[in-house]
């Protein structure tokens, strides 16, 4: 885009200068060629009623070329991976050729789609805080939160062909292993707080087993049995020396590339902290349903919100109703000073 703008600017500039030169001297043509005076029948140049030709002034010496506005340069060529990178407290062997190339591949893939990356960066303002709090409470590396962007792009309702669901993409069996309810009306794998607690328990278990966060992330992606088998067969103990399925080969480089970009959104995407989506002002309430089922529109009206917002705040609720029983759901917080974030009264039903 930048090259196109520069080229257009220069061409327009040449036309303007050429046009001015033509007006002053009468010597230039639209094609930039100097016309020859017509010859008389005798072969001598014919005289002009405008008088003798004006001498062409030699070109003035040019100064240095103006520096291009960085915004007009190709986007990707502005950036390079740093020579030193850290992840989860360990140094990334970026000096090893195949490691650098694998991370660079993911790095430029994310930067290639600038619009998508801007939206991802904005979402971190809302989906990272619960993960950051729980990671700090458990004494685990804060960098693990970047797995959220690779797994689901911070989309709570994300769903894969392998039937993995939620922001941490648990398959049904692993979800059950960590007590995430999954039935006909509710899928707790989609609940950010509950699934984050389960994901951190799983990652901690993998780290206790494998002793390395890179191997733990690889096992989170493909299963600990597959990683342990590859370690035995290939006689190595380092993720960066393992040959695995392509998806798992890309998984850790992708998480590291994501950390580099989205931990510095101002540098790579021109975003400040104020540009990120703010956490929603919500509270957990208890709803007792005594009848067979209760529609969420009725529940929403009771708490001063509306059906759509209640569904967005509680993506784990699969149906449009709550069944008989006691439920804890998320609703907008009604403060005494008003309702600052996404809190609209439902219109009275007719």
C-alpha positions as CSV (number, residue, x, y, z in Angstrom):
1,X,0.0,0.0,0.0
2,X,2.8,2.4,0.9
3,X,4.7,1.7,-2.3
4,X,1.6,2.4,-4.4
5,X,1.0,5.7,-2.6
6,X,4.7,6.7,-3.1
7,X,4.6,5.8,-6.8
8,X,1.4,7.7,-7.4
9,X,2.8,10.8,-5.6
10,X,6.0,10.8,-7.7
11,X,4.2,10.4,-11.0
12,X,1.8,13.2,-10.2
13,X,4.7,15.4,-9.1
14,X,6.5,14.8,-12.5
15,X,3.3,15.7,-14.4
16,X,3.0,18.9,-12.5
17,X,6.6,19.9,-12.9
18,X,6.5,18.9,-16.6
19,X,3.4,20.9,-17.2
20,X,4.9,24.0,-15.6
21,X,8.0,23.6,-17.7
22,X,5.9,23.4,-20.8
23,X,4.0,26.6,-19.9
24,X,7.2,28.5,-19.3
25,X,9.5,27.3,-22.1
26,X,7.1,25.9,-24.7
27,X,9.7,23.2,-25.2
28,X,8.2,20.1,-23.5
29,X,5.5,17.8,-24.8
30,X,3.0,15.5,-23.1
31,X,5.3,12.6,-23.8
32,X,8.4,14.4,-22.4
33,X,10.1,14.7,-25.8
34,X,11.6,17.9,-27.1
35,X,9.9,18.8,-30.4
36,X,12.0,19.8,-33.4
37,X,11.2,23.0,-35.3
38,X,9.5,22.4,-38.7
39,X,11.7,22.6,-41.7
40,X,11.1,25.0,-44.6
41,X,11.0,23.7,-48.2
42,X,14.7,24.4,-48.4
43,X,15.5,22.3,-45.4
44,X,16.3,25.2,-43.0
45,X,14.4,25.5,-39.8
46,X,11.3,27.7,-40.3
47,X,11.2,30.9,-38.2
48,X,8.7,31.2,-35.5
49,X,6.5,34.2,-34.9
50,X,7.1,33.7,-31.2
51,X,10.7,34.7,-31.6
52,X,13.9,32.7,-31.1
53,X,13.8,29.5,-29.0
54,X,14.4,30.0,-25.3
55,X,17.5,28.3,-24.0
56,X,16.9,25.4,-21.7
57,X,18.2,26.0,-18.2
58,X,20.4,23.2,-16.9
59,X,18.9,21.1,-14.1
60,X,19.6,22.5,-10.7
61,X,21.5,20.2,-8.3
62,X,19.1,18.0,-6.3
63,X,19.1,17.7,-2.5
64,X,18.8,14.4,-0.7
65,X,15.7,12.3,-1.2
66,X,13.0,13.1,1.4
67,X,12.6,10.4,4.0
68,X,9.5,8.3,3.5
69,X,6.7,8.4,6.1
70,X,7.0,5.0,8.0
71,X,3.3,4.6,7.6
72,X,3.7,4.4,3.8
73,X,6.2,1.5,4.0
74,X,5.1,-2.1,3.6
75,X,3.7,-3.2,7.0
76,X,5.6,-6.4,7.5
77,X,9.0,-5.2,6.5
78,X,9.1,-2.9,9.5
79,X,9.5,-5.7,12.0
80,X,12.0,-8.3,13.0
81,X,12.1,-10.8,15.8
82,X,14.4,-9.8,18.6
83,X,17.7,-11.6,19.1
84,X,16.8,-12.5,22.6
85,X,13.4,-13.9,23.6
86,X,12.1,-15.3,26.9
87,X,9.1,-17.5,27.6
88,X,7.8,-18.7,31.0
89,X,11.2,-17.8,32.5
90,X,13.3,-19.7,30.0
91,X,15.4,-18.4,27.2
92,X,14.1,-19.3,23.7
93,X,16.9,-20.7,21.5
94,X,16.3,-18.1,18.8
95,X,19.9,-18.4,17.6
96,X,19.2,-22.0,16.3
97,X,18.2,-21.7,12.7
98,X,15.2,-23.9,12.6
99,X,13.8,-22.4,15.9
100,X,14.1,-18.9,14.5
101,X,12.4,-19.9,11.2
102,X,9.6,-21.7,12.9
103,X,8.8,-18.7,15.2
104,X,9.3,-16.2,12.3
105,X,6.7,-18.1,10.2
106,X,4.1,-17.7,13.0
107,X,5.2,-14.1,13.7
108,X,4.6,-12.9,10.2
109,X,1.4,-14.9,9.8
110,X,-0.2,-13.0,12.7
111,X,1.1,-9.7,11.4
112,X,-0.1,-10.4,7.9
113,X,-3.7,-10.1,8.9
114,X,-3.5,-6.7,10.6
115,X,-7.2,-6.3,11.1
116,X,-7.6,-9.7,12.8
117,X,-4.6,-9.1,15.0
118,X,-6.0,-5.7,16.1
119,X,-9.3,-7.5,17.2
120,X,-7.3,-10.2,19.0
121,X,-5.3,-7.5,20.8
122,X,-8.5,-5.7,21.8
123,X,-10.0,-8.9,23.2
124,X,-7.1,-9.5,25.5
125,X,-8.3,-6.6,27.7
126,X,-11.3,-8.7,28.5
127,X,-10.1,-12.3,28.5
128,X,-6.7,-12.0,30.1
129,X,-7.5,-10.6,33.5
130,X,-9.1,-13.8,34.9
131,X,-6.2,-15.9,33.6
132,X,-3.6,-13.4,35.0
133,X,-5.3,-13.5,38.4
134,X,-5.4,-17.3,38.6
135,X,-1.9,-17.7,37.3
136,X,-0.6,-15.4,39.9
137,X,-2.5,-17.2,42.7
138,X,-1.0,-20.5,41.6
139,X,2.5,-19.3,41.1
140,X,2.5,-20.2,37.4
141,X,4.2,-18.2,34.6
142,X,2.0,-15.3,33.4
143,X,3.1,-16.1,29.8
144,X,0.8,-19.1,29.7
145,X,-2.2,-16.8,29.2
146,X,-1.1,-16.4,25.6
147,X,-2.3,-19.9,24.9
148,X,-5.8,-18.4,25.0
149,X,-5.1,-16.6,21.7
150,X,-3.8,-19.6,20.0
151,X,-6.5,-22.0,21.2
152,X,-9.6,-19.9,20.6
153,X,-8.8,-16.3,19.8
154,X,-10.4,-15.6,23.2
155,X,-13.8,-16.7,21.9
156,X,-15.8,-18.4,24.6
157,X,-18.1,-20.2,22.2
158,X,-15.3,-21.5,20.0
159,X,-15.9,-25.0,18.7
160,X,-13.7,-27.3,16.7
161,X,-14.2,-30.3,14.4
162,X,-12.6,-32.5,17.2
163,X,-15.5,-31.3,19.4
164,X,-13.2,-29.2,21.5
165,X,-15.1,-26.3,23.1
166,X,-14.5,-23.0,24.9
167,X,-11.6,-20.6,25.3
168,X,-9.2,-23.3,26.3
169,X,-10.6,-25.9,23.8
170,X,-11.3,-28.8,26.0
171,X,-12.4,-32.0,24.3
172,X,-15.3,-33.7,26.2
173,X,-13.2,-36.4,28.0
174,X,-10.7,-33.9,29.3
175,X,-13.4,-31.5,30.3
176,X,-15.0,-34.3,32.4
177,X,-11.6,-35.1,33.9
178,X,-11.5,-31.6,35.3
179,X,-15.2,-31.5,36.5
180,X,-16.5,-29.3,33.7
181,X,-20.2,-30.0,33.3
182,X,-21.3,-30.7,29.7
183,X,-24.9,-31.7,29.2
184,X,-27.9,-30.8,26.9
185,X,-28.4,-27.3,28.3
186,X,-25.0,-26.3,29.7
187,X,-21.3,-26.6,28.6
188,X,-19.0,-25.2,31.3
189,X,-16.0,-25.5,28.9
190,X,-17.3,-22.2,27.5
191,X,-17.2,-20.5,30.9
192,X,-14.0,-18.4,30.9
193,X,-13.4,-18.6,34.7
194,X,-14.2,-22.3,35.2
195,X,-12.3,-23.4,32.1
196,X,-9.3,-21.3,33.0
197,X,-9.2,-23.0,36.4
198,X,-9.3,-26.4,34.7
199,X,-6.7,-25.5,32.1
200,X,-4.2,-24.4,34.7
201,X,-4.7,-27.6,36.7
202,X,-4.1,-29.5,33.5
203,X,-1.0,-27.5,32.6
204,X,0.4,-27.9,36.1
205,X,-0.1,-31.6,36.0
206,X,1.7,-31.8,32.6
207,X,4.6,-29.7,34.0
208,X,4.9,-32.0,37.0
209,X,5.1,-34.9,34.6
210,X,7.4,-33.5,31.9
211,X,9.4,-30.8,33.8
212,X,9.3,-28.2,31.0
213,X,6.7,-25.6,29.9
214,X,7.4,-26.1,26.2
215,X,6.8,-29.8,26.5
216,X,3.8,-29.2,28.7
217,X,2.3,-26.9,26.0
218,X,3.0,-29.5,23.3
219,X,1.3,-32.2,25.5
220,X,-1.7,-29.8,26.1
221,X,-2.0,-29.7,22.3
222,X,-1.5,-33.4,21.4
223,X,-1.7,-35.4,24.6
224,X,1.0,-36.4,27.1
225,X,1.3,-39.9,25.8
226,X,2.2,-38.8,22.3
227,X,4.9,-36.4,23.6
228,X,6.4,-39.0,25.9
229,X,6.5,-41.6,23.1
230,X,8.2,-39.2,20.8
231,X,10.8,-38.3,23.5
232,X,11.6,-42.0,24.0
233,X,11.8,-42.9,20.3
234,X,13.8,-39.9,19.2
235,X,16.1,-40.0,22.3
236,X,15.9,-36.3,23.1
237,X,14.5,-34.3,26.0
238,X,14.0,-30.9,24.3
239,X,10.8,-29.8,22.6
240,X,12.9,-27.9,20.0
241,X,14.5,-31.1,18.9
242,X,11.4,-33.1,18.6
243,X,9.7,-34.2,15.4
244,X,5.9,-34.2,16.1
245,X,2.7,-33.8,14.2
246,X,2.7,-30.5,12.2
247,X,0.1,-28.9,14.4
248,X,2.2,-29.6,17.5
249,X,5.4,-28.5,15.8
250,X,3.7,-25.2,15.2
251,X,2.0,-24.9,18.5
252,X,4.8,-23.6,20.8
253,X,6.3,-21.3,18.2
254,X,2.9,-19.8,17.7
255,X,2.4,-19.2,21.4
256,X,5.8,-17.5,21.6
257,X,5.1,-15.4,18.5
258,X,1.8,-14.4,20.0
259,X,3.5,-13.3,23.2
260,X,6.0,-11.1,21.3
261,X,3.2,-9.3,19.4
262,X,0.4,-9.1,21.9
263,X,2.5,-8.2,24.9
264,X,3.5,-5.1,22.9
265,X,0.4,-4.0,20.9
266,X,1.6,-0.4,20.7
267,X,4.8,-1.4,19.0
268,X,3.3,-3.9,16.5
269,X,-0.3,-2.7,16.1
270,X,-0.4,0.9,17.1
271,X,-2.8,0.2,20.0
272,X,-2.6,1.6,23.6
273,X,-4.1,0.0,26.7
274,X,-7.1,2.4,26.4
275,X,-7.9,0.8,23.0
276,X,-8.4,-2.7,24.5
277,X,-11.9,-3.9,25.4
278,X,-12.5,-3.2,29.1
279,X,-13.6,-6.0,31.5
280,X,-17.4,-6.0,31.9
281,X,-18.9,-4.8,35.2
282,X,-20.8,-8.0,36.2
283,X,-21.8,-10.0,39.3
284,X,-22.8,-13.6,40.0
285,X,-26.4,-14.1,41.1
286,X,-28.4,-17.2,42.2
287,X,-31.5,-18.0,40.3
288,X,-34.0,-20.6,41.6
289,X,-36.3,-22.1,39.0
290,X,-39.3,-23.9,40.6
291,X,-41.2,-24.6,37.4
292,X,-40.1,-27.1,34.7
293,X,-38.1,-24.4,32.9
294,X,-37.8,-20.7,32.7
295,X,-37.0,-18.6,29.6
296,X,-33.9,-16.5,29.8
297,X,-35.8,-13.4,28.6
298,X,-37.8,-13.6,31.9
299,X,-34.6,-14.0,33.9
300,X,-33.0,-11.1,32.1
301,X,-35.9,-8.8,32.7
302,X,-35.7,-9.6,36.5
303,X,-32.1,-8.4,36.6
304,X,-32.4,-5.3,34.4
305,X,-30.9,-6.7,31.3
306,X,-32.1,-8.4,28.0
307,X,-31.9,-11.8,26.5
308,X,-29.0,-11.2,24.1
309,X,-26.8,-9.7,26.8
310,X,-27.5,-12.6,29.2
311,X,-26.6,-15.1,26.5
312,X,-23.3,-13.3,25.8
313,X,-22.4,-13.1,29.4
314,X,-23.2,-16.8,30.0
315,X,-22.0,-18.6,26.8
316,X,-22.1,-21.9,28.7
317,X,-25.9,-21.8,28.6
318,X,-26.8,-23.8,25.4
319,X,-30.5,-23.4,25.5
320,X,-32.8,-20.4,25.7
321,X,-34.0,-21.4,29.1
322,X,-32.9,-22.5,32.6
323,X,-34.2,-25.9,33.7
324,X,-35.7,-26.6,37.1
325,X,-33.2,-26.2,39.9
326,X,-30.7,-23.6,41.3
327,X,-28.3,-21.8,39.0
328,X,-25.5,-19.3,39.3
329,X,-25.3,-16.9,36.3
330,X,-23.5,-13.7,35.4
331,X,-25.5,-10.5,35.1
332,X,-24.6,-6.8,34.7
333,X,-23.8,-5.2,38.1
334,X,-26.3,-2.5,39.2
335,X,-24.3,0.1,41.2
336,X,-25.9,2.8,43.3
337,X,-24.3,5.4,41.1
338,X,-25.8,4.0,37.9
339,X,-24.9,1.3,35.5
340,X,-21.6,2.2,33.8
341,X,-21.1,-0.8,31.6
342,X,-23.6,-2.6,29.3
343,X,-26.6,-2.4,31.6
344,X,-29.8,-1.6,29.9
345,X,-33.3,-2.2,31.2
346,X,-35.3,-4.7,29.2
347,X,-38.3,-3.2,27.6
348,X,-41.6,-4.2,29.3
349,X,-43.2,-7.2,27.7
350,X,-46.5,-6.6,26.0
